[in-house]
Amino acid sequence: MQNLKKNLVNLLKTKLPLKYFKLLKMMYLKASSSNLENEIKKEKLVKIGELDLYAPSNHLVHTINIHQPFRDECLGVIAKIMSTHYPSRKVLDIGANIGDSCAQIRKFSKVEIHCIEPHDIFFNYLKQNMEVLENIGSIHQIFIGDGTYFRGTLINTSESTARFIENEFSKTIKTVKIEDIGITDIGLIKIDTDGYDFPIILSSLQYLSSNTPLVFFENEIRNSNTEANSNEVIDALYEIVYRYWIIFDDPGYFLLSASTKESLYDLNRYLRKTWENDENKRIYNYDILAIPENDKIIFDQIREYYLLN
């Protein structure tokens, strides 16, 4: 069935003018997204960390708690260690979804968290969960970027996630720079936007260079293009102030600590290879924590925590 669908898409792509193929593709994606939306609205309580949050009844968090209990727990460890050195600094959660990462942070730290979630339904879940997520400074339904306008839409890809698709037939959206949100003294930026992490980082380099927060982002590689995009982000971060890296696999286990870019290049190559061979996937993506050169003590303490636990 999957091959039949792929062959049909390729046939339409060769037979239709590009403009009409893009329009047809967007219509199909929106129809699929609309069907998923009805499922997303069905809510069910789930325990994340030590808190009960409202989530869509088929949200991935319901099974993650069973099969990947340490997923995103590292954010709590990172926030706790950061706060011992910078007590007044805050966390910015870009792609907050229902607030599940916030709940993991709450297990370890009372740091003030500010949340970004552009999706209408997930934003409403986040707003509902604010009652139990203590010390949430603010929530914003915006797109982070370089402040420019572009056309696109959020497409539901599952009951847990939505992916942003740029398309000339969609509405115009204005992005907002991190520095224009109005949040000062950010010590940790977490980014998980299902494929849009790299553009957010590249559009925020000036802010990152001036403010040097810790940066935690999802490294999703599927082919040589996304591998090159990830390497570009690593190079760009290294060129400003980021010299230390800690990597976690997608279930949340500590994987590697590094002080060279080449170690990350090697991991990127490995991840691409696993996706080029459909039968041998081992890790679907991994998370990178980028640490500025002046914060080596934070790097050392996070590494030590995981070597001892």
C-alpha positions in Angstrom: 0.0 0.0 0.0 2.8 2.4 0.9 4.6 1.7 -2.4 1.3 2.2 -4.3 0.9 5.6 -2.7 4.5 6.5 -3.4 4.1 5.5 -7.1 0.8 7.5 -7.4 2.5 10.6 -5.9 5.4 10.3 -8.4 3.0 9.9 -11.3 1.1 13.0 -10.4 4.3 14.9 -9.9 5.4 14.1 -13.5 2.0 14.7 -15.1 0.8 17.9 -13.4 2.3 21.4 -13.5 4.3 22.0 -10.3 1.9 24.7 -9.1 -1.1 22.3 -9.3 0.8 19.4 -7.8 1.7 21.6 -4.8 -2.0 22.7 -4.5 -3.2 19.1 -4.7 -0.6 18.0 -2.1 -1.7 20.7 0.3 -5.4 19.8 -0.1 -4.6 16.2 0.8 -2.5 17.2 3.8 -5.2 19.5 5.1 -7.8 16.8 4.7 -5.7 14.3 6.6 -4.9 16.9 9.2 -8.6 17.7 9.7 -9.4 14.0 10.3 -6.7 13.9 13.0 -8.0 17.1 14.6 -11.2 15.3 15.8 -9.0 12.7 17.6 -6.7 15.4 19.1 -9.8 17.0 20.8 -10.6 13.9 22.8 -8.8 14.4 26.1 -7.4 12.1 28.7 -5.3 12.6 31.9 -1.7 11.4 31.8 1.0 11.5 34.6 4.2 13.1 33.4 6.9 13.5 35.9 4.9 14.1 39.1 2.0 15.9 37.5 -1.3 14.9 35.9 -1.8 16.7 32.6 -4.6 16.8 30.1 -3.6 15.3 26.7 -5.3 14.0 23.5 -6.5 10.5 24.3 -4.1 9.0 21.6 -1.2 11.3 22.3 2.3 9.7 22.3 2.9 10.6 25.9 0.5 7.9 27.0 2.8 5.2 25.6 6.1 7.1 26.2 5.5 6.9 29.9 5.6 3.1 29.7 8.3 2.5 27.0 10.5 5.6 27.3 10.1 6.8 30.9 13.3 8.9 30.8 12.4 10.9 27.6 12.9 14.6 28.2 13.8 14.0 31.9 17.2 15.3 30.9 15.7 18.8 30.6 14.9 18.7 34.3 18.5 17.8 35.1 19.9 20.5 32.8 17.6 23.1 34.3 18.5 22.2 37.8 22.2 22.4 37.2 21.9 25.6 35.2 19.9 27.2 38.1 22.7 26.4 40.6 25.0 28.7 38.7 22.4 31.2 37.4 19.5 31.3 39.9 17.6 34.1 38.1 17.7 32.7 34.6 14.6 31.3 32.9 13.7 28.6 30.5 12.2 29.2 27.0 10.3 26.2 25.7 9.8 26.5 21.9 7.3 23.9 20.8 5.8 23.3 24.3 2.9 21.1 23.0 0.8 20.2 26.0 3.4 21.2 28.5 5.0 17.7 28.9 8.6 19.0 28.8 7.6 21.6 31.5 6.3 18.7 33.7 9.7 16.9 33.4 11.5 20.1 34.3 9.2 20.5 37.3 10.3 17.2 38.6 13.8 18.7 39.3 13.5 22.5 39.4 11.2 25.4 40.1 12.8 27.5 37.4 10.5 30.0 35.7 9.4 28.7 32.3 8.0 30.6 29.3 6.2 28.6 26.6 5.8 28.9 22.8 3.1 26.8 21.1 1.6 28.0 17.7 -0.9 25.1 17.3 -4.4 26.0 18.2 -5.5 22.8 20.0 -2.1 22.0 21.7 -2.0 25.6 22.9 -5.4 25.1 24.5 -4.2 22.0 26.2 -1.1 23.9 27.4 -3.3 26.7 28.7 -5.5 24.1 30.6 -2.4 22.5 32.1 -1.0 25.8 33.4 -3.1 25.2 36.5 -0.8 22.4 37.6 2.5 23.5 36.0 3.8 25.9 38.6 5.8 29.0 37.8 4.9 29.3 34.1 5.8 32.9 33.4 3.9 33.2 30.2 2.6 31.3 27.1 2.6 32.6 23.6 0.8 31.3 20.5 3.4 32.5 17.9 6.0 31.3 15.4 9.6 31.9 16.3 11.9 33.1 13.4 13.7 36.1 12.0 10.7 38.5 12.2 9.8 38.2 8.5 6.5 37.0 6.9 6.0 33.7 5.0 3.2 31.5 3.8 2.5 28.2 5.4 0.3 26.1 7.7 0.5 23.7 10.6 -0.4 20.2 9.5 -1.4 17.5 12.1 1.0 14.6 11.5 -0.3 12.5 14.4 -2.4 13.0 17.6 0.8 14.2 19.2 2.5 16.5 16.7 2.0 19.0 13.9 4.5 19.9 11.3 4.8 23.3 9.6 4.6 23.2 5.8 5.5 26.2 3.7 3.1 26.7 0.8 2.2 29.6 -1.4 -1.5 28.8 -1.2 -1.6 29.2 2.6 -2.1 32.2 4.8 0.6 34.7 5.5 2.3 34.3 8.9 4.6 36.7 10.7 7.5 35.2 12.7 8.7 36.7 16.0 12.3 37.0 17.0 13.3 35.6 20.4 14.5 39.0 21.5 11.1 40.5 20.7 9.0 38.3 22.9 9.9 40.4 25.9 11.5 37.8 28.1 14.8 38.7 29.7 17.6 36.6 31.2 16.9 33.3 29.4 19.3 30.6 30.5 18.0 27.6 28.6 16.2 27.4 25.3 14.5 24.1 24.4 13.4 23.7 20.8 11.3 20.8 19.5 9.2 21.8 16.5 9.2 18.7 14.4 11.5 19.6 11.6 11.7 23.4 12.1 14.5 23.4 14.8 17.3 24.2 12.4 15.7 27.3 10.8 14.9 28.7 14.3 18.5 28.4 15.4 19.9 29.8 12.2 17.5 32.8 12.4 18.5 33.4 16.1 22.3 33.4 15.9 22.6 37.1 16.8 20.5 36.6 19.9 22.4 33.4 20.9 25.8 35.1 20.4 24.8 38.1 22.6 23.0 36.2 25.4 24.7 32.7 25.3 21.9 30.6 26.8 22.2 26.8 26.8 20.4 25.5 23.6 18.7 22.1 23.6 17.2 21.0 20.2 16.0 17.9 18.4 18.4 16.7 15.7 16.2 15.0 13.1 18.0 13.6 10.1 16.4 11.7 7.3 18.6 12.2 4.3 21.8 14.0 3.0 20.0 17.3 2.9 19.0 17.3 6.6 22.4 15.9 7.5 23.9 19.0 5.8 21.4 21.3 7.5 22.4 19.8 10.9 26.1 20.2 10.2 25.4 23.8 9.2 23.7 24.5 12.6 26.6 22.9 14.5 29.1 25.0 12.5 27.1 28.1 13.1 26.8 27.5 16.9 30.5 26.7 17.1 31.5 29.9 15.3 29.8 32.0 18.0 30.4 30.7 21.5 29.3 27.1 21.7 32.1 24.6 22.3 30.6 21.8 24.4 27.9 19.3 23.4 25.9 16.6 25.2 23.8 14.2 23.2 20.8 12.2 24.4 19.0 9.5 22.3 15.3 9.7 21.6 14.3 7.5 24.6 16.2 10.0 26.8 19.4 8.2 27.7 22.7 10.0 27.9 24.6 9.0 24.7 27.8 11.2 24.4 29.6 14.3 25.6 31.9 16.0 23.2 34.1 19.1 22.8 34.6 18.7 19.0 32.3 19.2 16.1 33.6 16.1 14.4 32.0 13.8 16.9 28.6 15.3 16.0 29.3 15.0 12.3 30.0 11.2 12.8 26.7 10.8 14.7 24.8 12.7 11.9 26.3 10.3 9.4 25.2 7.3 11.4 21.7 8.7 11.8 21.4 9.3 8.0 22.6 5.8 7.3 20.0 4.2 9.5 17.3 6.0 7.6 18.7 5.1 4.2 18.3 1.5 5.2 14.6 1.0 6.3 15.3 -2.3 8.0 18.0 -1.2 10.4 16.7 1.8 12.3 18.2 2.1 15.8 17.7 5.7 16.7 15.0 7.8 15.1 16.5 11.1 16.2 18.5 12.5 19.1 18.7 15.7 21.1 21.7 18.0 21.3 22.5 20.3 24.2 24.9 23.1 23.1 26.9 24.7 25.9 28.9 28.0 25.6 32.6 27.8 26.2 32.3 29.9 29.5 30.0 27.3 31.0 32.3 24.3 30.9 31.4 23.7 34.6 27.8 23.1 33.5 29.0 20.6 30.9 31.2 18.8 33.4 28.4 18.6 36.0 25.8 17.3 33.6 28.2 14.7 32.3 29.2 13.7 35.8 25.5 13.4 36.8 24.9 10.8 34.0 28.1 8.9 34.6 26.9 8.4 38.2 23.2 7.7 37.6 
